[in-house]
Structure formats: C-alpha cells, structure tokens
Amino acid sequence: MEHIFDNKLNERISNGQLRSLNHFSSPIDFFSNDYLGLSSVKPKSISHKGSTGSRLLSGTSSISLVTEFKLAKFFDCEAALIFNSGYSANLGVYSCIPSRGDTIIYDEYVHASIRDGIRLSFAESLSFKHNDLTDLEKTLKKSKGNCYIAVESLYSMEGDMAPLRGMLNLADKYDAKLIVDEAHAVGVFGENGKGIVHARAIQDRIFIRIVTFGKAYGFHGAAVLSDEKIKQYLVNFSRPFIYTTAPSEDFYHRIQAVVFRKDIYSRQKALHDNLTFFREQESEMLISEPNSPIQVLRGVDLESLQIIAKRCIEKDIFTKLIFSPTVPKGKECLRFCFHSFNTAQEISLLKNILFT
Ligand SMILES: Cc1ncc(COP(=O)(O)O)c(C=O)c1O
C-alpha cells in the first residue's frame, strides 16, 4: 500500500505539482479572495455559545433562523439555507436535487465542489464547452428526465462570466433549470454586493443560487438561495446539511456583519478603480473580464510564466502558477486577485513586472 502513496506523491514531485501547506505572509496581497478587505471586520455582537448539535437537533438557534430570513430578503428570494461551506452547499444541492433518471449538464470549468456533488448524484451528467451556448444547446438535446444546468456566474480560474441570459433562454426552450454558483460574484457585483444574477435582474428565473461567505466577505460558510419548497426538500434530504454539526452562534453574527453593510459600495468602488488602473494597460495575455477581481494571465509559454512568477516573488508579490489538474493541460496560467485595499504603488509594481 505504501508503494501506491509513494508512487503517486513522487509523480507529483517530478511534475513539479506537489501540493503542500505553507504559511505565506506576503506584504503585498494579490492572491487572497478577500476582495473587499472584509476579513478584518469585527462583528458588534458576539456570543460565547458553542455549537450543540446538528441543525435538525439542537443546532437551530434563533440567530440562525433570523440570518437565513435576512439573507433571503437581501438576495431577493423566498428562502435561504445556510451550509458550513460552499463545498458542502454544492455537495448538498447536487447530491440531493437531481434524481435517478435526470440529467445534470455542467460547464466543463465548474468548481470541484460542483463536480463532487455531481459524482454523488444518481443523475446522469454531461459537460458542455466553457460558456459555449451552441454546445450547451447540443448537450441539452441529449438530456433525459428533469434537466439541471450547473454554472458559475464568475469563474475563478478564468475570471470570466457566464452568458446567463442566453443560458436562461435555452433552459426555457428545453425545460431545464439553471443552478448558479455566485461564490466569486457576491460582494463584488450588484447593488450592495447582491451578485451578478441580481445585477442582471434575473433572480426570479434562476432555480437555485449558491452564495458563499469565504471570498469577498472574508469569512467562511455559504447559503443556498431558492424557493421555500426546495429549502424544505434540502432540509429533509440533503445529507451534507443534515449530518453535520451546526455552526456556533458567532458564525451567524459574523455573516450579518459582513453581508449587511453600508460601506459595500465604497469598497466595491475602490476595487473597481484599482481594476481600471490595472487594465489601462492593454494586453492580449489578460483573458479575464476587465471588471473581474480575478485577473488571469495566459497565452505565453510555461517557461515565460515561470519567469514572471519568479520576478513577482522577488518583489514580494506572492503568486502561484496554476497547473493541471486544477486547469486543463496547456491552460496553465498566473492568477492575480485584486482588492479594494491594493495601493496604486502595488499595482504599478505588478504592471511593471507583467508588461515590461
Ligand atoms: C465557484 C466555487 N464554488 C464553491 C467553492 C467552495 O466554497 P468554500 O470555500 O466556501 O467551501 C469555491 C471555492 O473556491 C468556488 O470557487
């Protein structure tokens, strides 16, 4: 048995792909998901009560119910159900909602948590080419049973957005339901950070949204936004929701402190101003949407990317090359996350490294 582990680990070492846990304390942050600098917010109220059980036993505190009620109102939907993480929310949705005989059609670039949820489901699954409406339609024609389309509104490895309206039109045409993961979009886009779906005023046409608190909100946890019936169904049948200890009360206080804020607009504006400054420099290597907090550099060979990464690190800008299997082979890239708090000096330094 030891042999198998050694072989697999050695393979990663020789491919330069070994993952390890390191503490990074770079003074210049172009790598965290703390897009709006909210990780340092302190909630006004704190509770000293720990968790006492799962949500279906003793773990449903009044603050958990109030937080879900407020989230549903804020994101403009009937109901919200909080999960311990975005990972478990996606497992919880995809393993539970599509049944045997149904089809899940997913964008080839969806996050690992969606893929793992799909693997847990008894439904059939088919992928379609990233953001490609023609391929989506071709795939929809092959679907059987109830059909669900799984996408993200903003892709974290590309920094591009899904053509949600086109997808909704196809979903209507083929009687499919659209499930949108807004992990990287909430906070950053939309009025008060309500996300891309809300900014496009299509929330009533989306079957389920997944929002997470671990990116722009600088915390952790997630909520599934849906109608009341889907929430009730998840509470009854979604194993990642049912069979886990509920978060402690502080968790809910903090979600309220980071989501329902008056200063989201000014933080969004600072972030978008920073992106405008960064994108003043035209470059074909930048494949992301100009207003995406995730800016991805691709289109040069691996060796050049490695040189750029080394130059960044020499200047205290931590960045990591993204290899396969996180991205497909040949699509290796460098990824930079922008924040409301990055200074003009930091961005100029990065521009100098990337473009000169
Ligand atoms: C699109 C997407 N969905 C879900 C998740 C998982 O969320 P969490 O980190 O809260 O488990 C991530 C995390 O990287 C993500 O990028």
The ligand as an ORCA input file, in Angstrom:
! r2SCAN-3c Opt
* xyz 0 1
  C     -17.077     28.540     -7.510
  C     -16.829     27.989     -6.143
  N     -17.821     27.354     -5.511
  C     -17.655     26.839     -4.287
  C     -16.448     26.961     -3.631
  C     -16.277     26.353     -2.283
  O     -16.568     27.311     -1.336
  P     -15.955     27.208      0.147
  O     -14.555     27.662      0.044
  O     -16.842     28.086      0.949
  O     -16.063     25.767      0.555
  C     -15.390     27.640     -4.240
  C     -14.095     27.795     -3.511
  O     -13.057     28.011     -4.013
  C     -15.573     28.163     -5.535
  O     -14.589     28.809     -6.167
*
